[in-house]
């Protein structure tokens, strides 16, 4: 109840990041997970920074024009 609503998506991002890092330990092809981990780590860090500075961070939604 005391957890901030604007931080809920960060819990999911951190869980996804942890899961990918775990899978990376057993993957022979590092190039498969490295870009995903980098992107998740950047998005997570931006969210944490936004919470610390008080600037709201809204995750960018992928639209039909994105590849």
RAWORA-V901480 format. One record per run of one state. SS is the DSSP state (H for helix, E for strand, - for the rest). FROM is the first residue (numbers start at 1). LEN is the number of residues. If there is no record, write none. Layout:
[[SS FROM LEN] [SS FROM LEN]]
This chain:
[[- 1 4] [H 5 20] [- 25 5] [H 30 24] [- 54 14]]
